[in-house]
Amino acid sequence: MTSSDASGARWSDLDRPPLNAAAMRRALVHPDGLWTSLDLVTTTGSTNTDLAARADELPEGAVLVAEEQTSGRGRLDRDWVSPPRAGLFFSVLFKPDVPVHRWGWLPLLAGVAASSGLAKAAGVDLSLKWPNDLLVSVGGEERKTGGILAERAGADGIVVGIGVNVTLKEDELPVPGAGSLLLANAISTDRDTLLRAVLRSLEQWYGEWVRADGDPEASGLQAAYATGCSTLGRHIRADLPGERMLEGEAVAVDGDGRLVVETEGGGTEAVAAGDIVHVRATP
C-alpha cells in the first residue's frame, strides 16, 4: 500500500488529476460528523482488505481511498480493475448500533446513497440492479458503472467498498457491458466533487437508518431503494447458490432486502443471494 496526498508529482495525465486528500478532509471530517478519518493511497490491492485488517483499532467512520486498485473485488469474487485515477475506489468502516439482523441493508443503503449522490454531482441518471450494482445508460444500452461489496470486519464492524468507473473510455472497459460516467455523458467527472457527494449522501442515509434502529421502512430506505431499482418490474433470471436457476418477474424488495420473484406458476420466492440477469422489461 503506497501513501499519497494532494501533490501527486508522479502524475502526468492532465485529464485524470489526483484526488486532493487534504481538501476532502477539511470538507468531510468534522467532530460532530460520521467521518472520522480519510486516508488516500496511491495504489493498493484492495481498500476493503486493508480497512478490514484495521477494523478493530479504528473508530467508525474511517474512510480509505485508493487512486488505483490492483486486486479489487466485486460480488462473487469477481475482479474489479481500472486504470489509475480513472474511477473512485474507496471503503468505509461502519459499526452500526442497530440489530444485527438488519445489517444486511447496509450494501443496499450504500447503493441508494451512491446513486443519488452521483446523479446530483455528475448529472447522470443512475439506477440500481439488485442487490447493489450501479447502472447507467450508454447509447440507450444499460451498463454497469459501479458496484458495492460489504464484508464483516473485526468484532463489530462492516466494511463497505464502492467502486465507480468515472472516466474510462470504451477501449479501457474491463468487460463488455461495462460503462462509465464519461460514456454516459456526465456533466462533471471531477472525482473530488463526486467522492464528496457520495460520502455526504452516505452520511445522510446512514444517519436516518441508524436513528430508525435499522428499520428500512421507517427510515425511508426500503421505499427509496424500490424507486431506484431497475430490476423491479423486469423479467429476470437468477442464478442461485447450489447451481439452481429461477426465472420470473421481480416484483418487490422485502423488509429483509431480499428480491421477491413471481414465478410463472403464480407463486413467489424471496431471493437472498444470487446473480441476477435482466432478461427483458415486463409489458
Backbone bond lengths (Angstrom), bond angles and torsions (degrees), N, CA, C in turn:
res aa  C-N    CA-C-N  psi(-1)  N-CA   C-N-CA  omega(-1)  CA-C   N-CA-C  phi
1 M - - - 1.460 - - 1.519 108.38 -
2 T 1.309 117.61 121.28 1.456 122.62 -176.83 1.517 109.91 -106.75
3 S 1.335 116.60 126.23 1.456 120.63 -178.00 1.510 111.10 -73.91
4 S 1.317 115.59 153.75 1.455 122.72 178.90 1.508 108.23 -146.17
5 D 1.312 117.21 171.18 1.458 121.15 172.36 1.513 108.68 -157.74
6 A 1.304 118.18 -144.38 1.460 119.67 -167.97 1.519 114.27 -78.92
7 S 1.326 118.94 -30.83 1.462 119.07 -169.61 1.509 113.63 -71.38
8 G 1.356 117.76 -52.78 1.448 121.28 175.80 1.501 114.03 58.20
9 A 1.345 118.56 54.81 1.455 121.23 -175.94 1.519 113.06 -63.61
10 R 1.330 117.06 -23.29 1.459 119.13 -176.20 1.528 112.46 -80.28
11 W 1.343 118.56 -9.60 1.453 120.25 -175.83 1.525 110.49 -79.50
12 S 1.311 115.89 142.12 1.463 119.77 -179.91 1.520 113.09 -129.02
13 D 1.342 118.09 -16.09 1.455 121.51 -178.15 1.529 109.19 -81.12
14 L 1.327 116.49 104.03 1.456 120.03 -176.23 1.524 111.93 -67.20
15 D 1.334 117.90 -22.18 1.452 121.18 177.50 1.526 111.73 -77.75
16 R 1.326 116.73 -13.67 1.455 121.37 -178.54 1.535 109.87 -132.66
17 P 1.320 116.57 69.70 1.464 119.70 -178.84 1.526 110.81 -69.81
18 P 1.332 116.57 158.64 1.465 119.56 178.93 1.521 111.35 -71.06
19 L 1.316 115.18 158.58 1.453 120.84 174.36 1.523 109.83 -71.15
20 N 1.319 116.00 151.60 1.456 122.18 179.20 1.522 108.54 -101.70
21 A 1.327 116.18 93.41 1.461 121.10 -174.53 1.525 111.82 -64.39
22 A 1.331 117.68 -41.98 1.460 120.46 -178.29 1.522 111.41 -61.52
23 A 1.321 116.47 -43.26 1.467 120.07 179.78 1.522 111.16 -66.03
24 M 1.321 116.96 -38.05 1.463 119.63 178.88 1.518 111.79 -67.45
25 R 1.336 116.91 -37.75 1.472 119.23 176.86 1.528 110.35 -62.02
26 R 1.327 116.23 -44.29 1.469 119.32 179.67 1.523 111.27 -61.12
27 A 1.320 116.48 -35.45 1.460 120.47 -176.62 1.527 113.18 -80.69
28 L 1.320 117.05 -29.10 1.470 119.52 -168.03 1.515 115.97 -115.81
29 V 1.326 118.12 -29.15 1.467 120.67 -174.78 1.528 109.06 -95.03
30 H 1.341 115.27 109.50 1.461 121.99 -178.87 1.528 109.30 -133.25
31 P 1.323 117.79 153.40 1.473 120.42 -178.50 1.525 113.93 -58.57
32 D 1.320 117.14 -32.91 1.462 119.95 -177.33 1.533 112.83 -101.19
33 G 1.334 117.12 11.51 1.463 120.53 -178.57 1.513 112.75 -103.99
34 L 1.317 116.33 175.44 1.464 122.00 179.86 1.522 111.70 -72.35
35 W 1.335 117.35 -40.59 1.461 120.17 -172.15 1.527 110.51 -80.24
36 T 1.323 115.20 121.70 1.464 121.47 -175.33 1.521 112.95 -102.19
37 S 1.308 118.46 -21.49 1.458 122.41 177.06 1.517 108.59 -158.77
38 L 1.327 116.26 155.48 1.461 121.11 175.92 1.523 107.77 -142.99
39 D 1.314 115.93 112.31 1.451 122.40 179.59 1.521 109.69 -110.88
40 L 1.323 115.30 137.93 1.460 122.11 178.57 1.520 109.43 -118.32
41 V 1.342 116.40 129.09 1.459 120.75 177.15 1.522 109.04 -119.35
42 T 1.329 115.31 152.10 1.456 120.42 -179.66 1.515 111.23 -68.51
43 T 1.316 116.28 -49.20 1.461 120.32 -179.83 1.514 109.65 -151.96
44 T 1.313 116.16 148.64 1.454 121.43 176.71 1.520 108.37 -159.15
45 G 1.317 115.62 168.13 1.449 118.59 177.54 1.518 111.25 -69.43
46 S 1.335 116.23 -56.72 1.460 121.57 -177.82 1.519 109.18 -152.11
47 T 1.320 117.23 125.36 1.466 120.07 177.55 1.522 110.71 -65.48
48 N 1.331 117.89 -33.37 1.464 119.81 177.28 1.523 111.09 -61.81
49 T 1.328 116.08 -46.68 1.463 120.36 -179.05 1.524 110.77 -62.56
50 D 1.332 117.03 -44.60 1.451 120.98 -178.41 1.525 112.13 -64.27
51 L 1.326 116.39 -44.35 1.464 119.57 -177.84 1.525 111.05 -71.73
52 A 1.319 116.92 -37.92 1.460 120.17 178.78 1.526 111.70 -62.29
53 A 1.328 117.00 -34.46 1.465 120.96 -179.38 1.523 111.63 -65.60
54 R 1.326 117.49 -21.57 1.466 121.30 -177.92 1.528 111.98 -112.55
55 A 1.326 117.04 13.64 1.460 120.96 -171.94 1.524 112.90 -59.26
56 D 1.320 117.86 -39.04 1.460 120.20 -176.43 1.522 113.02 -72.86
57 E 1.320 117.63 -24.41 1.462 120.58 -177.58 1.519 113.06 -95.26
58 L 1.331 117.49 -11.33 1.457 121.70 -177.50 1.528 110.76 -103.74
59 P 1.322 117.43 148.59 1.463 119.78 173.62 1.521 110.96 -77.64
60 E 1.313 115.52 164.80 1.457 119.79 173.51 1.528 109.46 -57.70
61 G 1.311 115.66 145.35 1.460 120.14 176.20 1.509 114.80 95.71
62 A 1.333 117.57 7.44 1.463 119.96 175.20 1.526 109.19 -72.42
63 V 1.324 115.99 138.06 1.466 122.37 -179.58 1.523 108.33 -123.83
64 L 1.333 116.59 131.93 1.458 121.73 175.36 1.520 108.71 -123.10
65 V 1.339 115.87 124.21 1.463 122.23 -177.13 1.523 108.36 -119.45
66 A 1.316 117.22 140.84 1.459 121.98 177.10 1.527 109.88 -124.03
67 E 1.328 115.42 140.91 1.462 119.73 173.34 1.522 110.88 -74.69
68 E 1.330 115.76 -24.12 1.463 120.94 179.87 1.520 108.99 -151.73
69 Q 1.331 116.31 138.08 1.459 122.55 172.79 1.525 108.49 -115.92
70 T 1.315 115.93 129.85 1.463 119.12 179.64 1.518 112.83 -97.68
71 S 1.328 116.93 -15.96 1.467 120.89 179.17 1.516 110.22 -137.06
72 G 1.331 115.71 41.47 1.456 119.41 179.02 1.515 111.14 -62.88
73 R 1.335 114.90 145.10 1.463 119.97 -176.68 1.516 110.62 -123.43
74 G 1.335 114.43 139.44 1.447 120.39 172.02 1.523 109.57 -106.65
75 R 1.323 115.69 -166.52 1.460 119.39 176.23 1.521 109.80 -63.87
76 L 1.337 115.08 153.21 1.462 123.14 177.66 1.524 111.36 59.14
77 D 1.354 115.70 30.86 1.467 122.66 176.87 1.529 113.57 60.88
78 R 1.319 117.41 26.40 1.456 119.93 176.84 1.529 109.77 -78.61
79 D 1.327 115.40 149.13 1.460 120.15 178.74 1.531 110.09 -74.49
80 W 1.348 115.03 150.54 1.463 120.80 174.92 1.522 106.17 -130.73
81 V 1.326 116.65 105.60 1.462 120.79 -174.44 1.526 110.14 -122.11
82 S 1.347 115.03 151.75 1.450 120.85 -179.10 1.519 108.54 -164.71
83 P 1.330 118.20 151.24 1.467 119.58 174.46 1.528 110.75 -61.90
84 P 1.325 117.92 156.32 1.468 120.64 177.57 1.523 112.00 -55.95
85 R 1.326 115.84 137.55 1.464 123.86 173.22 1.526 113.50 62.88
86 A 1.332 117.23 16.92 1.464 120.73 178.92 1.519 112.21 -96.50
87 G 1.324 116.49 -1.88 1.457 119.47 -178.18 1.510 111.58 -154.63
88 L 1.317 114.68 -174.87 1.459 122.01 172.82 1.521 107.90 -107.70
89 F 1.327 116.31 127.41 1.456 122.06 178.98 1.516 107.04 -134.57
90 F 1.325 116.69 107.39 1.463 118.24 -176.53 1.522 110.75 -153.46
91 S 1.328 114.37 158.31 1.453 122.01 178.55 1.524 109.15 -132.63
92 V 1.315 115.27 148.68 1.465 121.16 179.43 1.523 108.64 -129.24
93 L 1.331 115.30 149.95 1.464 121.36 -177.83 1.522 109.89 -106.85
94 F 1.326 115.89 123.60 1.458 122.13 175.50 1.524 109.67 -114.47
95 K 1.322 115.36 145.02 1.465 121.84 171.04 1.523 107.11 -132.40
96 P 1.329 116.01 72.46 1.465 120.85 -167.90 1.529 113.70 -69.42
97 D 1.304 114.63 131.68 1.459 121.41 175.87 1.527 108.91 -91.16
98 V 1.325 114.44 62.65 1.466 122.27 177.58 1.532 107.36 -137.95
99 P 1.328 117.92 160.93 1.475 119.60 179.37 1.530 111.62 -53.26
100 V 1.335 115.92 136.75 1.460 121.55 -175.11 1.530 111.85 -58.97
101 H 1.328 117.46 -32.82 1.460 118.58 -176.80 1.532 112.29 -67.91
102 R 1.337 117.05 -10.46 1.464 120.38 177.42 1.533 112.35 -99.77
103 W 1.319 117.49 -1.35 1.463 120.12 -179.47 1.525 112.42 -63.62
104 G 1.318 117.66 -22.88 1.455 121.32 179.29 1.519 113.10 -62.19
105 W 1.332 117.47 -15.07 1.458 120.44 177.94 1.524 113.04 -79.32
106 L 1.337 117.27 -12.29 1.470 118.78 -175.77 1.531 113.93 -59.97
107 P 1.335 120.15 -46.41 1.473 117.59 178.09 1.524 112.75 -63.98
108 L 1.333 117.73 -32.75 1.459 119.97 177.40 1.521 110.32 -70.77
109 L 1.342 116.24 -38.00 1.452 121.10 175.19 1.526 110.20 -60.19
110 A 1.327 115.91 -43.86 1.471 120.02 178.47 1.520 111.12 -61.78
111 G 1.330 117.04 -36.02 1.458 120.45 177.42 1.513 112.44 -64.81
112 V 1.328 116.24 -44.11 1.465 120.22 177.86 1.525 110.31 -62.41
113 A 1.347 115.82 -45.03 1.467 120.23 -178.13 1.527 111.57 -65.31
114 A 1.330 116.34 -44.57 1.463 119.83 -178.30 1.522 111.29 -66.05
115 S 1.314 117.48 -44.26 1.468 119.95 -177.56 1.520 111.42 -66.13
116 S 1.336 117.16 -40.65 1.465 119.15 -179.48 1.523 111.27 -72.28
117 G 1.350 117.46 -39.98 1.457 120.32 178.45 1.515 112.31 -64.42
118 L 1.327 116.52 -44.21 1.458 120.59 -179.88 1.526 111.70 -68.65
119 A 1.324 116.91 -36.63 1.462 119.86 179.82 1.527 110.59 -60.84
120 K 1.332 116.30 -41.68 1.465 119.66 -179.24 1.531 111.21 -71.00
121 A 1.331 116.52 -44.00 1.455 120.04 -173.38 1.526 113.33 -79.18
122 A 1.336 116.53 -33.68 1.462 120.26 -176.81 1.529 112.83 -98.61
123 G 1.324 116.51 -14.14 1.456 119.05 -178.92 1.515 113.02 68.24
124 V 1.333 116.06 33.66 1.464 121.90 -179.03 1.522 108.87 -125.71
125 D 1.319 116.51 136.88 1.459 120.01 175.05 1.526 109.31 -74.47
126 L 1.326 116.23 124.46 1.460 121.48 175.33 1.513 109.09 -118.02
127 S 1.315 115.72 149.19 1.451 120.73 174.55 1.522 108.69 -130.51
128 L 1.320 115.30 167.89 1.457 121.96 -177.57 1.513 110.37 -109.97
129 K 1.306 115.47 129.67 1.456 120.66 169.72 1.520 106.65 -99.73
130 W 1.324 116.31 124.10 1.459 119.50 -175.61 1.526 110.81 -58.45
131 P 1.358 118.92 136.34 1.460 123.70 1.52 1.522 114.81 -89.92
132 N 1.337 119.01 -28.67 1.464 116.98 -171.29 1.523 113.71 -157.13
133 D 1.322 117.22 42.93 1.463 121.33 169.89 1.521 109.09 -96.67
134 L 1.330 116.50 142.95 1.451 122.15 176.94 1.523 108.79 -101.08
135 L 1.328 116.53 124.22 1.457 121.87 -175.34 1.524 111.26 -113.96
136 V 1.334 115.40 145.14 1.461 122.01 171.77 1.524 107.90 -130.14
137 S 1.310 115.53 168.40 1.455 120.78 177.03 1.523 109.05 -104.76
138 V 1.326 115.81 124.55 1.464 122.17 177.78 1.516 107.36 -122.28
139 G 1.320 117.14 109.79 1.458 121.22 -178.00 1.513 113.03 59.52
140 G 1.338 116.45 35.21 1.456 121.23 -179.52 1.514 113.96 80.64
141 E 1.329 117.29 2.59 1.465 121.90 -178.98 1.528 109.71 -107.08
142 E 1.310 115.89 134.31 1.457 121.99 179.19 1.534 109.70 -75.52
143 R 1.332 116.36 122.35 1.458 119.78 -177.90 1.526 111.58 -134.07
144 K 1.316 115.77 148.31 1.459 121.37 178.47 1.520 109.55 -82.32
145 T 1.346 115.56 125.46 1.460 120.02 177.33 1.516 112.58 -115.36
146 G 1.329 117.04 -7.84 1.459 119.06 -178.99 1.509 111.79 -162.42
147 G 1.326 114.36 163.66 1.452 120.12 179.52 1.518 110.78 -151.37
148 I 1.323 115.37 165.38 1.455 122.81 -175.26 1.516 108.96 -134.17
149 L 1.326 115.92 137.38 1.461 121.42 178.94 1.519 108.66 -133.76
150 A 1.335 116.85 120.95 1.466 122.37 178.60 1.520 109.36 -110.57
151 E 1.347 115.10 136.43 1.457 120.66 -178.44 1.527 110.22 -140.56
152 R 1.336 116.30 140.24 1.461 119.75 173.68 1.523 108.80 -63.22
153 A 1.335 115.38 143.18 1.464 120.08 -176.57 1.523 109.58 -144.22
154 G 1.322 116.13 125.06 1.448 120.22 177.65 1.515 112.03 66.65
155 A 1.325 115.80 -157.90 1.459 121.00 -174.46 1.519 113.18 -75.66
156 D 1.334 117.00 -34.60 1.466 118.62 -172.37 1.522 113.12 -144.66
157 G 1.327 116.45 25.95 1.452 118.54 -175.03 1.517 114.48 -119.86
158 I 1.309 113.97 163.20 1.464 123.32 171.32 1.521 107.68 -132.89
159 V 1.317 115.58 128.02 1.452 120.76 174.29 1.523 108.11 -99.51
160 V 1.308 116.60 127.16 1.466 122.30 178.22 1.526 108.18 -113.51
161 G 1.318 116.09 118.01 1.452 121.78 179.08 1.516 111.01 -102.61
162 I 1.315 116.44 138.49 1.464 122.22 179.56 1.521 108.91 -127.45
163 G 1.313 116.14 129.98 1.457 121.72 176.00 1.513 109.83 -125.03
164 V 1.316 116.87 132.37 1.467 121.63 -178.10 1.521 109.59 -135.14
165 N 1.314 116.98 127.99 1.463 121.55 172.77 1.528 108.28 -77.95
166 V 1.321 116.89 119.69 1.458 120.19 -176.20 1.524 111.80 -104.31
167 T 1.339 117.95 -62.37 1.469 119.79 -173.82 1.523 113.10 -113.29
168 L 1.310 118.36 19.22 1.467 119.52 178.86 1.520 110.42 -63.67
169 K 1.344 114.86 133.69 1.456 121.03 174.03 1.523 108.84 -88.79
170 E 1.327 115.81 169.39 1.463 120.58 -174.45 1.525 112.18 -55.17
171 D 1.332 117.13 -41.35 1.461 119.13 -176.73 1.532 113.30 -80.03
172 E 1.331 117.02 -0.36 1.464 120.97 177.86 1.521 113.28 -104.55
173 L 1.315 117.26 -4.96 1.464 120.80 -177.00 1.525 110.54 -64.57
174 P 1.327 117.45 138.60 1.466 120.29 -175.51 1.518 114.01 -69.49
175 V 1.337 117.07 -32.81 1.467 121.07 -178.86 1.523 109.15 -145.15
176 P 1.331 117.86 155.70 1.466 119.89 172.89 1.535 109.37 -59.98
177 G 1.303 116.05 140.47 1.454 119.53 -179.47 1.514 113.61 93.41
178 A 1.337 117.52 -7.57 1.457 120.19 174.66 1.522 109.59 -79.85
179 G 1.317 116.10 164.13 1.454 120.69 178.99 1.511 110.19 -144.04
180 S 1.312 115.94 -174.78 1.456 121.47 176.52 1.519 108.16 -153.21
181 L 1.321 115.89 163.43 1.458 119.57 177.43 1.522 110.94 -64.07
182 L 1.334 117.07 -35.75 1.464 121.07 177.71 1.517 111.10 -60.58
183 L 1.331 116.18 -47.15 1.465 120.43 -178.63 1.531 111.80 -68.71
184 A 1.339 115.97 -21.05 1.467 119.85 177.57 1.532 111.56 -89.91
185 N 1.351 116.08 12.51 1.465 122.52 176.08 1.532 113.02 65.25
186 A 1.327 116.10 44.02 1.458 120.52 177.11 1.521 110.56 -61.66
187 I 1.336 116.04 142.95 1.461 119.72 177.68 1.526 110.61 -78.91
188 S 1.334 117.35 -17.07 1.459 121.19 176.49 1.523 109.24 -145.29
189 T 1.323 115.81 133.28 1.463 120.52 173.67 1.531 109.91 -121.78
190 D 1.322 116.38 23.30 1.463 121.42 176.65 1.522 108.67 -70.47
191 R 1.322 116.52 112.44 1.462 120.08 -172.01 1.526 113.13 -68.60
192 D 1.337 118.06 -31.19 1.458 120.04 175.27 1.531 110.39 -60.16
193 T 1.328 115.99 -47.61 1.461 120.76 179.53 1.522 111.24 -63.28
194 L 1.321 116.76 -43.08 1.460 120.72 -178.35 1.524 111.25 -65.59
195 L 1.320 117.29 -43.82 1.465 120.23 -178.60 1.525 110.94 -65.50
196 R 1.312 116.94 -42.47 1.466 119.60 177.34 1.528 110.47 -59.78
197 A 1.314 116.63 -42.78 1.462 120.75 -178.20 1.526 111.21 -63.02
198 V 1.324 116.90 -42.55 1.459 120.19 -179.61 1.529 110.73 -67.49
199 L 1.329 117.27 -44.59 1.469 119.68 -178.49 1.523 111.43 -66.48
200 R 1.311 118.16 -37.25 1.468 120.01 177.13 1.528 111.10 -67.08
201 S 1.338 116.53 -41.04 1.461 120.28 177.48 1.525 110.44 -65.18
202 L 1.321 116.29 -40.01 1.458 120.81 178.86 1.532 110.90 -63.84
203 E 1.321 116.52 -41.53 1.465 120.17 178.11 1.529 110.98 -62.46
204 Q 1.318 116.82 -41.61 1.460 120.52 -179.74 1.525 111.58 -64.82
205 W 1.336 117.01 -49.13 1.464 120.09 -177.97 1.536 111.87 -67.40
206 Y 1.322 116.49 -39.27 1.465 119.56 179.08 1.529 110.29 -63.89
207 G 1.327 117.10 -40.98 1.456 120.51 178.00 1.521 112.13 -61.12
208 E 1.320 116.61 -44.16 1.473 120.53 178.81 1.524 110.79 -62.39
209 W 1.314 116.17 -42.08 1.469 121.69 -177.82 1.527 111.43 -66.96
210 V 1.325 117.47 -43.96 1.468 121.11 178.88 1.520 110.55 -66.16
211 R 1.324 117.93 -42.65 1.469 120.51 179.02 1.519 111.90 -62.31
212 A 1.326 116.84 -26.81 1.466 121.41 176.91 1.521 111.77 -90.74
213 D 1.346 116.99 14.60 1.456 123.14 -179.84 1.528 111.81 59.13
214 G 1.329 115.61 32.75 1.453 120.41 177.81 1.520 114.50 79.38
215 D 1.322 117.79 7.49 1.469 120.77 -178.77 1.531 108.55 -75.42
216 P 1.334 118.67 115.43 1.466 119.99 -176.12 1.517 113.39 -68.25
217 E 1.327 117.32 -27.47 1.460 119.62 179.89 1.522 110.92 -78.88
218 A 1.332 117.02 -48.67 1.459 120.88 -177.77 1.521 112.15 -64.29
219 S 1.335 117.35 -31.83 1.463 121.15 -179.76 1.516 113.02 -80.78
220 G 1.327 117.44 -10.27 1.461 121.80 -176.97 1.512 113.72 84.19
221 L 1.335 115.97 0.09 1.464 119.73 -175.53 1.524 112.08 -69.04
222 Q 1.317 117.13 -42.90 1.462 120.04 -177.49 1.533 110.93 -61.71
223 A 1.326 116.67 -42.91 1.470 120.36 179.46 1.520 111.12 -67.54
224 A 1.334 116.85 -40.90 1.465 119.99 -179.85 1.518 111.01 -65.48
225 Y 1.326 116.25 -39.53 1.458 118.88 179.10 1.534 110.14 -64.26
226 A 1.330 116.75 -44.97 1.467 120.16 -179.51 1.524 111.23 -61.64
227 T 1.325 116.84 -38.39 1.469 121.09 179.61 1.520 111.83 -63.55
228 G 1.332 115.98 -38.58 1.456 119.53 -176.52 1.507 115.48 -93.94
229 C 1.332 117.55 1.51 1.465 121.22 -174.13 1.527 111.08 -92.39
230 S 1.322 116.35 112.63 1.464 120.24 -179.18 1.524 112.26 -78.41
231 T 1.324 117.43 -7.23 1.470 120.00 177.85 1.525 111.06 -72.03
232 L 1.335 116.69 -33.01 1.460 120.51 -177.89 1.528 110.70 -66.77
233 G 1.322 114.51 137.23 1.456 120.40 -177.78 1.511 113.86 83.92
234 R 1.341 116.61 2.34 1.460 121.16 -179.22 1.520 110.70 -104.28
235 H 1.324 115.32 151.44 1.461 120.27 167.77 1.520 106.81 -80.04
236 I 1.329 115.45 123.86 1.462 118.86 -174.13 1.538 110.35 -126.62
237 R 1.318 112.53 160.79 1.464 120.29 169.46 1.515 107.33 -120.20
238 A 1.322 116.24 128.16 1.461 121.09 -179.12 1.522 109.32 -113.76
239 D 1.332 115.38 120.22 1.457 120.36 173.23 1.522 107.10 -90.37
240 L 1.332 116.27 109.90 1.451 122.31 -170.14 1.521 111.95 -99.98
241 P 1.341 117.06 162.15 1.467 119.78 174.73 1.524 111.14 -55.15
242 G 1.316 116.07 148.90 1.463 120.12 -178.09 1.507 113.17 81.67
243 E 1.359 116.60 18.36 1.467 122.44 178.28 1.531 112.32 58.69
244 R 1.324 115.65 34.39 1.458 121.01 177.02 1.521 109.37 -101.75
245 M 1.337 117.12 146.33 1.457 121.69 -179.77 1.521 109.52 -122.62
246 L 1.325 115.40 141.11 1.455 121.61 179.56 1.516 108.57 -130.15
247 E 1.320 116.82 134.45 1.460 121.46 175.99 1.513 109.69 -123.99
248 G 1.329 115.50 146.40 1.451 120.19 177.36 1.513 110.71 164.49
249 E 1.327 116.10 -168.19 1.452 121.57 179.09 1.521 109.65 -97.56
250 A 1.325 115.95 129.76 1.464 121.18 175.68 1.526 107.83 -77.23
251 V 1.323 116.57 116.07 1.469 119.23 -171.56 1.525 114.12 -111.39
252 A 1.343 118.57 -18.85 1.466 119.42 -177.16 1.522 110.29 -167.35
253 V 1.323 114.60 164.34 1.459 122.79 167.19 1.517 105.65 -115.51
254 D 1.343 117.36 119.14 1.465 120.11 -172.58 1.526 112.25 -81.93
255 G 1.320 116.89 -177.98 1.453 122.50 -175.31 1.509 114.59 -64.32
256 D 1.321 117.06 -15.55 1.457 121.47 176.83 1.530 112.46 -99.66
257 G 1.332 116.65 6.72 1.455 120.67 179.38 1.516 113.82 82.53
258 R 1.331 116.96 8.09 1.464 119.92 -178.95 1.528 110.20 -84.09
259 L 1.331 115.16 150.16 1.457 121.23 177.99 1.523 109.05 -85.92
260 V 1.332 116.43 121.89 1.460 121.63 -179.78 1.529 108.48 -91.85
261 V 1.328 115.48 121.66 1.464 121.66 -176.61 1.515 109.35 -114.57
262 E 1.330 115.47 128.69 1.462 121.26 176.03 1.522 107.95 -94.51
263 T 1.325 116.36 119.43 1.456 121.08 -176.26 1.526 110.57 -85.75
264 E 1.316 115.78 168.31 1.461 120.38 -176.81 1.521 111.78 -63.81
265 G 1.327 117.34 -24.51 1.460 119.87 178.69 1.509 114.42 -78.18
266 G 1.345 116.10 -4.83 1.455 119.79 177.82 1.512 113.95 99.74
267 G 1.322 117.65 -9.22 1.451 120.58 177.48 1.511 111.78 -84.87
268 T 1.326 116.33 174.32 1.459 121.00 177.15 1.525 109.99 -128.09
269 E 1.309 115.31 152.82 1.458 121.81 176.16 1.514 108.64 -140.53
270 A 1.333 116.37 135.20 1.462 121.94 178.89 1.523 108.96 -94.82
271 V 1.321 115.54 122.41 1.453 121.94 -176.65 1.528 108.67 -100.06
272 A 1.336 116.31 121.68 1.461 120.93 -179.42 1.519 112.00 -92.86
273 A 1.324 117.24 -29.30 1.472 121.19 -179.12 1.515 108.27 -153.42
274 G 1.308 115.18 141.89 1.459 118.92 178.54 1.511 110.64 165.51
275 D 1.319 115.46 167.23 1.463 122.49 177.74 1.518 107.49 -97.60
276 I 1.332 116.53 117.13 1.460 121.96 -172.64 1.529 110.43 -100.48
277 V 1.304 116.09 133.53 1.458 121.86 174.91 1.527 108.10 -117.42
278 H 1.337 117.27 125.47 1.456 121.08 174.09 1.526 108.00 -77.18
279 V 1.314 115.95 111.17 1.464 119.51 -177.34 1.513 110.85 -83.03
280 R 1.307 116.75 -52.31 1.468 120.24 178.51 1.514 108.58 -164.56
281 A 1.338 115.45 163.56 1.465 120.32 175.64 1.512 109.00 -73.65
282 T 1.336 116.23 150.54 1.455 120.99 176.84 1.521 109.11 -82.25
283 P 1.337 118.41 129.26 1.468 120.53 179.38 1.520 111.27 -58.75
